[in-house]
Structures are given as C-alpha cells and as structure tokens.
Amino acid sequence: MKKGWQTKTLGDVCSLLNRGISPAYFEEGGVCVLNQKCIRDHEVSYEPSRRHDPKAKKVAAERFIQLGDVLVNSTGTGTLGRVAQVRDEPEEATTVDSHVTIVRPKPGLFHLDFFGYMLVVIEDAIKEAGEGCGGQTELARSVLAERFSVSYPESLAEQQRIVGLLDEAFEGLATAKANAEKNLQNARALFESHLQSVFADQWQTGELVTLTDLATDITDGDHLPPPKSPTGVPFITIGNIVKETRKIDFSDTFMVPHAYYNALKPYKKPRQGDVLYTVTGSFGIPVIVCDDAEFCFQRHIGLVRPKPETSSSWLYYLLMSPQLLKQANEGATGTAQKTVSLKLLRGFVVPKVSPKQQKQAVEKLDALSEETQRLARLYEQKLAALEALKKSLLHQAFTGEL
C-alpha cells in the first residue's frame, strides 16, 4: 500500500451502519422511504420511493439519510449489494426501508465523494457476501462491518484529487456509454422499422385472414402442474424464453417423466418448424422450434403449427411484427398479468401471401436481422469494455496508482 494510506474494516470508519425501518405505508405526506428499486447504477432515484406514516411509527433521527451516506441493498437475489451514494442533499425528510443499509462515514475522515467511490470498489464483493436460502439472500450488518476492508489516503486533499480525476474520467465514460446504448437502440429500431414496412406491404397485397387459416394447430401448454422428475423430458416455462434473442434457454429447466410427456396429445408436443409464442406477462415473444428434441411447456406459452404452405420463418417474423403486437396489446386481458387468450391468438388478423412472397420477405428480414445482431454484439462489447475500464480506473485509484 502506498505511503500515507490506511486500510481498515468498514465498521471502523463508519459512524452508522444500520438497516432502515419497516414502514407503515400510506399514500400522501409523511416521510419519504427509499427502497431497493431506488438504488441502481450507483445513483439514488426518488421516483420509486413510497411514503411512511410517522404517527404509526417514529423514525429515529439517525435513520434519516444525509449527504454523503452510501445506501447498500441488503436483501434479494439480483438486487443485493448494489450501492449508491447520496451526493445531493435530500429535499425532504427521507429514510430507507429494512431491505437497505445506511453506511455513514465518520465525520472528518473522508472527502464525502471519495467515500462513495470507495464503496463502489467493493460492490462486487458485497454482492457475493449474501447468505440465505429459498431464493432470498441477506447481507447481515455484522458481515458488512467486519468482513470488508477499505483503503484510503489519510490526506483529504489527496482524496479530493482522486475524486476529481475519477469524476472527469467517469463523465467521459458515461457519455461514451450513453452513445453506445443509443446506437444499440437505433440498430434494433431500424430492424423493427423494416419489419413493420415489410408486413405493411403484405397487408396491402395479401388476403386478410385469421391466424387459424395459416396453421394446423394453435394451442397452449398443460394447465395442470406437471409432475417433476430427476430425469426425463425438459419442461420450459416463460422464464426460459430469452426476450432479447428469442431463443429457449434450456440451462435451468426442470424435468418431467417420460410417461407424462408421452401422454400429451401430439399437437401439444413441439416439433421442428413450430413457432412458440409467449401469451402471459411478457407476451408477444415468438420462438422457432429448430429441431425435434423432446420438450414440453407450460400454459403461459402458445404453440402455432404452420400449414405446409406457410413458412415457419415467415410465421415467426409475422408474430414478431408491430402489427400483431398491436393486436395483442389491444386484446390482452387481466390486471396483475396481461394474457393473450387462445381465442385472441387464433383470431389475429393476418395477411395470407404466396410462398414466393413469404420467401422474399424472409430473405430480406434474415439479412437485416443478421446485420442488426452483428451491430448489437459490437455495441454490447463496447459497453462491456467501458465497464471494464471503469473498474480498472477504480482499482488504480484505490491502490494508490492514480
């Protein structure tokens, strides 16, 4: 460690390291309460916050957040460990709920923004420190206080110098990241625009029919909970459908016995050329079944089996088109989770065009899709490189190399 630097446990350098309150929620007035949704990308967002009734439960003065506090998500798989510093004075009395830990530095020990960066450095390690089961992980206060060490220069002027360098560098990285994300969105929007254009033409030239006229079968998965088995046939749920790639992820499926699969009606067993279609929650995602590997699926997924004269690839693009997504959005029912019913799916108004026209459309869309995916990979690699550069700069800053 560089001369003039100290290494101590997080508990040794903090005046407060405690969870927030268990709120008595109500709609208006009272105290602003930040939750895990408010802590993302190292920033504090007040938009997802809720309100606490202080008459039902008093909030201790120390649990109102202050300028310089770092908030750490302390429960939940996927959210645990995210950190964000309060870099602007709160506009009103604000606290956090019991799923978030307030980490407050001892007065005079740190340039406040340096303390925030110091917690970002150990964020990945914090994410790995959760304990628990049943899908819920917890980060104990004692773990946060005692297990993690932080390094810092004793000189506040040196801390401020490092913050200035990091602020300038991160501002440039943020601009580059925003540009890459914008380019990624533009590439995907270009494909969607061409997709809409292709089917707009076919809507004008083709005969308008219902989706049932293009398919031999339109069904969904079994409505009864399937029996689970250590081995057997994969059973996919809507969680196995990857929205970005429109592929099936078989890495985290459970199995059902072969007897269960064999008892299913033939039209409920996916086969090569079928197109799956999500119908509940994240509805409207089509997936082509690329081979005859055995698997079955839940009722939140529909299956469209095309007639011989209907191209599977063309059907896939058709179900992806903005025209059909509009029909799905307008006809979906439900409150907590919107659902595209089989009746709605079967009744989608679609163009019926010749195999030649289908082939021409598929060739055009395949080429554009390939180029879009190439650009997406390029921009995703750039985003990953920017994130790696950010971590490298932080590592250099907190090992005394800047």
N, C-alpha and C positions, 0 to 999 in steps of 0.2 A: 504494500500500500504506500502511496506517495506520502512524503513527509508533510505533517500538518493535517493529516486526515485521521478521523476516528472511525471505529467500527463498533457498533453497539446493537443490542436487541431492540426491536421496535418498541417493546414495552418500556425500555429505559429512556427513550427520547420523547415519550408521549405523556401529556397531562390527562388525556381522556382516551379510553379505548373501550367503548361500550356499544351494545346494540341500542336501537331506538325503542319506541313504545309499541304497545299493542293498541291500536287506535279504536276509539268509539266513533265510527264514521257517521257523518251526516252530510247534507248536500251543500249548505252555504255557510259562510262565516267561519269562525273558529280558527284553527291552526292548520297551516299547510303541511301535508305529510308527503315526503318523498318515498318512493318505493323502488324496487329493483328495475322497473321499466325506465325510471328516470336516469339511470346510470348506464351510459352506453358511449363507446368510442371516446372514453376519457373526458366526457362532458356531462354536466348536470342539466337535465331538461325538466322544467317545471310543468310542462304540458300534461304528462300522465299522472300528476300528483292528485291526491284526494284531500278531504277535509276532516279534521278531528274536532270533536266537541270537548273543549277543556273543562266544561262543567261536569261532564261524566267522569273524566279522569284528568287530574292535573299533570302538566308536563314540567318536570324538573328543569330548572334554568340551564343546567349544563347540557341538556339534550336538545337545546335549540342550536342549530348549526351556525357556525361562524366563518368569517372569511379565513381561508387557509385550511379549513378542515378537509380531510380526504374521506370520502364515503366509499365503503367496500361492501359489495354484495356478498352476503354470508350464508345464503341457502340456495339450493336448487341446482340440478344438473344443467349445465349450459349457461347459467347466469352467475354462479358462484365465482368470486374472485375479481369481477370487473371493478375497476377503481375509477374515480373521478374526483377532482378537487373543486372546492367552492372557490372560484377565482374572482367572483364579484359578490359584493355584499348583498345578502338576501333582501328583497324588497319588503318582506313581511316576516312575521314570526314563523319559522319553519323548522320542522323536525323530520325524523326518518322513522319508518316502521321497524318492527322487530326482526326483519329479514336483512337489515342493513346495519353495518357497524360504522360509528363515527370514530375516526382516528384523528386526534388533535395534537399538534406538536407542542412541546414545552415552550413557553414564551422566551424569546431572545436567542433560541438555539439555532433557528433556521431563517433564512430568507424564505418566505412562505411558498413562493412558486417552486423553489428548489425542493422543498419537502414534497410537493405534489409529484414532481418528476421522479423523486426517489421511490415513491410507492408504485409508479408505473413500471419502474425497473424490475420490481419483484412480483408484478402482477401474474405472470405465467406460473411462478412458483406457488402463489396463493391459490390459483385455480386448481392445482394438483393436491392441495392440502385438505380438501374436504373429506369428511368422514360420514358414513351413514349407509342406509340400505333402503330398499323399496322405492328406488328412483329418486329419493330426496337426500341430498348431501348437505352437510352442515359444516360451518367453519367456526370452531369454538374460539371465544375471546382469548383463552389461555394459549391456544395454538398460534394465533396471530401475534400475541405479545411476546411469546417466548421462543418460537421456532425460527422467526425471521430476523436476520441481522441486516443492518443498513450501514452504508459507508458514506461519509460526508467530510468536507473540509471544515475545520473549526472557524475559518475566516468567513464572515458573512459577505465580505467584498468578493471573495473568490466564488462563493455560492452564486452571488448575483451575476458575476461574469459568465459563469457556466450557463445560467438561465438565459442570459442574453443570446449566447451562441445557439442554444437549443431552440429558443423561440424563433430566431431568424431562420434556422435550418428547417424547423417543423412547419413554418409558414410556407416555405417553398415546397416542401413535400406535400402539404395539404392542397396546394394549388395543382401540383402535378397529379395527385390522386383524384381530385375533382375532375380534371381534364380527362384522365383515363376512364373514369366511371361514366362521364358524359359520352365519350367515344363508344364505350361498350353499349350504352343505352341507344345511341344512334344506330349502331350496327344492327341491333335487334329490331329497332323501329323500322329500319329500311326493309328488313325481311317481312315484317308484318304488313307494311305498306304494299309490297309486291304481292303478298298472299291475298290481301283484300282486292287488289286490282285484277288478279287472275280470276278469282271467283265472281267478281262483279261482271266481267265479260261473260263468264259461263252462265250467270243468272239471266243475262240478256239473250243469249243464244240457245240455251238448253230448255228442255221441257221441265216445268216445275212440278215436282212430285214430293212425296214424303220419304223420309229415310227408310221406312219399311219397304218401299219399292226397290231399293238398292241392295237389300240384304235378305238372306235366307232365314236368319235368326237375329233377334235383338233381345237380350236377356240381362240378368244381373246374377251375382253370386248367391250362395246359400244364405237364407235369412236366419238359420239356426246356428248357435255357437258350435263350431266344429270340435270334434274330439282331438286332443293333442297327443303326439306320439314322439318318442326319441328319434325315430327314423321313419321314413315314409316319403310322402309327397309334399313339396313346399306349398304353403298356404300364404298368399300375399294379401296384405291389407293396403289401404290407401296410402299408408305411411311408406310403403315400398315403392311407390311411384315417384320418381325424381322429376320434379316440375321443370327444372332448368334443361335437362337432357331428354325428357320424355322417354325414359327408359325404366325398366324394372330393376331394382336393387335386391338381389336375392341373398345378400350377405347377412341379413338379420330377419329371416323368416322362421316361423315355427313349422313343424311338420304335422301332417295328419296321416292316419293309417291308410294303407293301400285299399283296404276294404271300403273306407269312406269314399275315396276318390272313385273307385270302380262303380260304386252305387250311384254316382251322379249321372244325370241324363247327358247324352252326347253333346247337346248344344250348350251345356254348362262347363264342358272341358275345353279350354283354349287349345287351338291348333294353329299351325303356321298360316299366316295370312289374315287371321282375325285381328280386329282392332279393339283394344280395351279403351274405356272412356270413364274417367272418374265422375261420379254423379253426386257426391255428398261432400260438403265442406269446400275443399279446393277442387270444385268441379270444373269440367271442361278440358281436362288434360288427356289427349289421345296417346296411345302407345301401340305400335305394331308388334304382334307376336311373330318373332323372327324364325322360330324353329318349332319342332314338335316335342320339345322337352315337357314332361308332365308337371303341371302345377294346377292349383285351383285358387279361387279368390273369394273375397267377402262381398256382401251385398252393396257396399259403397262403390263398387266398380261395375260398370256395364260392359257388355261384350256385343260387338257388332260383327256378324259374319257375312262378308260380302258375297253377292251372287257372282257366278263365273265371269260375267261381263263387266263387273265392277272391280277396278284395280284397287288392291289393298293400300298402295301408296297414295293413290288419289283420294281414297276414302279417308285416310289418315290426315292429309292436308285439308280436306273438306271439313272434318271435325275440328281442326285447329283454326279454321278461318274466322275472322271477326264477325262474319255474317251469322255463323252458327253460335258463336259465343254470345252474341246479342240476343238470340232466341233463348238460349239457356238462362241468361241473366234475367230476362223479362218473365220467363215461365217458372223459374225455380221457386219452391215454396219452403216454408219453415222460418223459424226465428233464430234460435241458437246456431243451427247449422242449415244453410240452404241446401235443398236437394232437387236435382233434376230427376223427375219421376220417369219410369219406363214409358208411360203414356206420352209425356212430353218428348222424350228422346225419339221414340218411334214416329212422332208426328212432326219432327223438324222438317221445314220446307227446304228442299234442296234442288239443285239443277241436275237433270239427267242428260248426260252428254255421251257422245260416242267413245269407244275405246281409244280411237286415234286422238281425240281431243284430250282425253284423260292422260295419255302417254305424253303428249306435248306439254301439258301443264306440269306433270311430274318431273320431266327432264329439266324444265326451267326452274322449278322450285328446288329440286335437288341441288342444282348447281349453285343457286343463290344461298341455300341452306349451308352448303359446304363452305362457301366463302364467309358467310356470317360466323360460322363456328370457328373458322381459322382466325378471323379478326377477334372474336371473343377470347380465344386462347391467348392471343397476343396481348390483349389488354389485361387479361387476368394475370398473365406472367409479369406484366409491368406493375400491377398492383401488388403482387407478392414481392417483387424486387423492392418497391418503395417501402413496404412494411419491414423487410429485412434491413434496409438501410436505416430506418428509424430505430430499430433495435440495436443496430451496430453503433449508432451515434450515442444512444443512451449508455451502452456498455462502456464506450470510451469515456463518456462524461463521468461515470461513477467508478472508474478505476484510475482516475486522475490523468487521463491521456489527452484531454482537450486543452 
